[in-house]
Amino acid sequence: MKQLIPLLVLSFFLACTREEILPLKEIPGRLVMQAENNNAWLYTPSSGQQTSFDHGTPLRWAHNGAMIAVYSNPNYRILLANSQEEIFRFRKPEMSALCWSPDDNTLAYTAKNQIVFFHRLSNTFDTISLPDPYIYDCGIDWSADGNSLVLAARNTNPYEASILCTVRCDGSHFKILLTGGFNSFRNPRFAPNGEDIAFENTYSIQLIRPDGNDVRKFEPSATSPCWSANSEVLMYNQLRIKTLMSSVSTIMAREIGGDQRERTIYEDRSLIDWAPGE
């Protein structure tokens, strides 16, 4: 019993002194964020450095953080992230979103019932089609193995449910993972380890396995999930009601498992995308 007491005291001490705040070293890389006035910044959490971004509406980082895709009406434009110099541009379809391939050499973007692949090294395009009667709704992402895409889609019949679905890059193996109400699903993101997909479901963040099983809640009143490179942390927007017609956003980061440590990244800003690096 005498030997047990010191162990209990030590355990209590360690529990009381455990770091509850997610360390900045576990939030590497940079993010792009936006304020209510639509001004955008590139921000490095570890140093607090931020740089204004005024070359279009920022959309998605390349995985290596060297390039960023932006929207400047009527075009998608690809810029070098540091110099914001344009590399190439092409016309953006109506109701469209894009994502990078794992090697950053191809952009996939949506156009009604099609997914278009722009191969930046050869400056060529390929397309696949979603099966009838589905069309793109809101958000697309590429799996880390480069084989599949996940996207939010909807039926052309407005009385039918919206869906969260996956499709192989060759257009095969279309699979509905989840059905919901009108415009329920937004901004799906594959975890880099391939084990989960984070997505918005009516302004909350949920997780689902790529086979459609094990749907579970992650955070209520939250949007725009972005994964760390090791798939252990999600960065996202935490929404707070401001008035009956508006809300404000705080950028947060939180562990998926473990102690669920979290950290406020930036208040009164909205996360657009995170390039966490390795």
C-alpha positions in Angstrom: 0.0 0.0 0.0 2.9 2.4 0.8 4.3 1.8 -2.7 0.9 2.5 -4.2 0.4 5.9 -2.7 3.4 7.6 -4.4 2.2 6.2 -7.7 -1.3 7.6 -7.2 0.1 11.0 -6.3 2.4 11.0 -9.4 -0.5 10.0 -11.6 -2.7 12.8 -10.2 0.2 15.3 -10.7 0.7 14.2 -14.3 -3.1 14.4 -15.0 -3.2 18.0 -13.5 -0.2 19.2 -15.5 -1.0 17.5 -18.8 -0.8 20.0 -21.7 -4.4 20.6 -22.8 -3.6 23.1 -25.5 -2.5 21.6 -28.8 1.1 22.7 -29.3 2.0 24.9 -32.3 4.6 22.4 -33.4 1.7 20.1 -34.2 0.1 22.8 -36.4 2.8 23.3 -39.1 2.6 24.9 -42.5 0.4 27.8 -43.5 -3.2 28.5 -44.0 -5.2 31.0 -46.0 -8.0 32.8 -44.2 -10.6 35.5 -44.8 -12.2 38.2 -42.7 -15.8 39.5 -42.9 -14.7 42.2 -45.3 -13.5 39.5 -47.7 -9.8 40.4 -47.3 -7.6 37.3 -47.4 -4.3 36.5 -45.7 -1.7 33.8 -45.8 -0.9 33.0 -42.2 1.8 30.9 -40.5 0.5 29.8 -37.0 4.0 28.9 -35.7 5.4 32.4 -36.2 2.3 34.5 -36.3 3.4 35.9 -39.7 0.7 37.0 -42.1 0.7 38.4 -45.6 -2.2 40.0 -47.4 -3.5 38.1 -50.4 -5.1 40.3 -53.1 -4.8 38.3 -56.3 -8.3 36.8 -56.4 -10.4 34.6 -54.1 -8.1 31.9 -52.7 -9.5 28.4 -52.9 -7.1 25.5 -52.5 -3.4 25.0 -51.8 -1.4 22.5 -53.6 -0.3 19.7 -51.2 3.3 20.9 -51.2 2.2 24.5 -50.4 4.0 25.9 -53.4 0.9 26.8 -55.5 -2.6 28.0 -54.7 -5.7 27.9 -56.9 -7.8 31.1 -56.9 -10.9 32.4 -58.5 -10.9 35.7 -60.5 -14.1 36.1 -62.5 -14.5 34.4 -64.9 -11.4 32.2 -64.5 -9.6 29.7 -62.2 -6.0 30.8 -61.9 -3.0 29.0 -60.5 -0.5 31.1 -58.7 2.9 30.5 -57.1 2.1 30.9 -53.4 5.0 33.1 -52.3 5.3 35.5 -55.2 1.6 35.2 -56.2 2.8 35.1 -59.8 0.3 33.4 -62.2 1.3 30.1 -63.8 -1.8 29.4 -65.9 -5.6 30.0 -66.0 -8.7 28.5 -67.5 -12.4 29.4 -67.4 -14.4 28.4 -64.3 -17.7 26.6 -64.9 -20.8 27.7 -63.0 -21.3 25.9 -59.7 -17.8 24.5 -59.5 -15.1 23.5 -57.0 -11.6 22.1 -57.5 -8.9 20.0 -55.8 -5.3 18.9 -56.5 -4.1 15.4 -57.2 -1.7 13.9 -54.6 1.3 14.8 -56.8 0.0 18.3 -57.5 0.2 17.8 -61.3 -3.5 17.6 -62.0 -6.5 19.7 -61.0 -9.9 18.1 -60.8 -12.9 20.4 -61.0 -16.6 20.0 -61.3 -18.9 21.2 -64.1 -22.5 20.2 -63.7 -22.5 16.4 -64.1 -18.9 16.2 -65.1 -15.5 16.1 -63.4 -12.8 17.7 -65.5 -9.1 16.9 -65.1 -6.6 19.6 -66.1 -3.1 18.2 -66.5 -0.9 21.2 -65.9 2.4 19.7 -67.3 0.8 18.8 -70.6 -1.9 21.5 -70.6 -4.5 18.9 -71.5 -8.0 18.1 -70.3 -9.9 14.8 -69.6 -13.5 14.4 -68.3 -15.6 11.8 -66.6 -19.4 12.0 -66.0 -21.5 11.3 -62.9 -24.3 8.8 -63.6 -27.7 10.2 -64.2 -29.5 12.0 -62.5 -26.7 13.4 -60.3 -24.9 16.7 -60.7 -22.3 18.4 -58.5 -23.4 20.2 -55.4 -20.7 21.6 -53.1 -17.1 20.4 -52.6 -14.7 17.8 -54.0 -11.4 16.2 -52.8 -8.9 13.7 -54.1 -7.9 10.5 -52.1 -4.3 10.2 -51.1 -3.8 7.1 -53.2 -4.8 9.0 -56.3 -7.5 6.6 -57.3 -10.8 8.2 -56.2 -12.6 11.5 -55.6 -15.2 12.3 -53.0 -17.8 15.0 -53.7 -21.2 16.3 -52.6 -23.8 15.9 -55.3 -27.5 16.2 -55.7 -30.3 14.8 -57.8 -31.6 17.0 -60.6 -35.0 16.4 -59.1 -35.2 19.0 -56.3 -37.4 16.8 -54.2 -34.8 14.0 -54.0 -32.1 13.8 -51.4 -28.6 15.2 -51.8 -25.7 12.7 -51.5 -22.1 12.3 -50.4 -20.4 10.0 -52.9 -17.1 8.7 -54.2 -16.1 7.8 -57.8 -12.9 6.4 -59.3 -10.8 8.7 -61.4 -11.7 6.7 -64.5 -15.4 7.2 -63.9 -16.1 3.8 -62.5 -17.2 2.5 -59.1 -19.6 5.4 -58.3 -20.7 4.9 -54.7 -23.3 6.8 -52.6 -21.9 7.0 -49.0 -24.7 9.0 -47.4 -28.0 10.7 -48.3 -29.4 13.8 -46.7 -31.7 16.7 -47.2 -31.4 19.4 -49.8 -27.9 20.9 -49.8 -27.0 18.9 -46.7 -23.4 18.0 -47.5 -20.5 20.4 -48.2 -16.7 20.4 -48.3 -15.7 16.7 -48.0 -12.0 16.1 -47.3 -10.1 12.7 -47.4 -7.8 12.1 -44.5 -4.2 11.6 -45.9 -4.0 8.1 -44.3 -7.2 7.2 -46.2 -9.1 6.0 -43.1 -11.7 8.8 -42.9 -13.6 11.5 -44.8 -14.4 14.7 -42.9 -17.4 16.7 -44.3 -20.0 19.2 -43.4 -23.6 18.1 -42.7 -25.9 21.1 -42.2 -23.2 23.3 -40.5 -21.6 20.5 -38.4 -18.6 18.5 -39.1 -18.9 14.7 -39.3 -16.6 11.8 -40.1 -17.3 8.8 -42.3 -15.3 5.8 -43.5 -14.6 5.7 -47.3 -16.9 2.6 -47.5 -19.8 4.6 -46.1 -19.7 3.0 -42.6 -19.1 4.5 -39.1 -20.7 8.0 -39.5 -19.9 10.0 -36.4 -20.0 13.6 -35.2 -16.8 15.6 -34.7 -17.9 19.2 -34.0 -21.3 21.0 -34.1 -21.6 24.5 -35.5 -18.5 24.1 -37.6 -17.4 24.2 -41.2 -14.5 23.8 -43.6 -12.6 20.8 -42.2 -8.9 20.5 -43.2 -6.6 17.6 -42.2 -3.0 17.7 -40.9 -0.5 15.6 -43.0 -0.5 12.9 -40.3 -4.4 12.7 -40.2 -4.3 13.3 -36.5 -5.6 16.9 -36.4 -8.5 18.7 -38.0 -8.5 22.5 -38.5 -12.0 24.0 -39.0 -14.2 27.1 -38.5 -16.1 27.2 -35.2 -19.3 29.3 -35.8 -20.8 31.6 -33.2 -24.2 33.3 -33.6 -23.8 37.1 -34.0 -27.3 38.2 -34.9 -30.4 36.4 -36.1 -29.1 36.7 -39.6 -25.3 36.3 -39.2 -22.5 34.5 -37.4 -18.8 35.0 -36.7 -16.1 32.4 -37.1 -13.0 31.3 -35.1 -10.4 29.1 -36.7 -9.7 26.1 -34.4 -7.5 23.0 -34.5 -8.3 19.8 -32.6 -7.0 16.3 -32.3 -9.1 13.5 -33.7 -8.2 11.0 -31.0 -6.0 10.9 -28.0 -6.7 13.7 -25.5 -8.7 15.7 -28.1 -6.4 18.7 -27.4 -7.4 21.8 -29.2 -6.1 25.3 -29.9 -7.6 28.6 -31.1 -5.7 29.5 -34.3 -7.3 32.9 -35.1 -10.4 34.7 -33.9 -12.9 36.5 -36.2 -11.4 34.8 -39.3 -12.7 32.0 -41.6 -10.4 29.2 -42.7 -10.3 28.7 -46.4 -7.6 26.0 -46.7 -4.6 24.6 -44.8 -1.3 23.5 -46.3 0.2 21.7 -43.3 3.3 20.3 -45.0 4.9 17.2 -43.5 
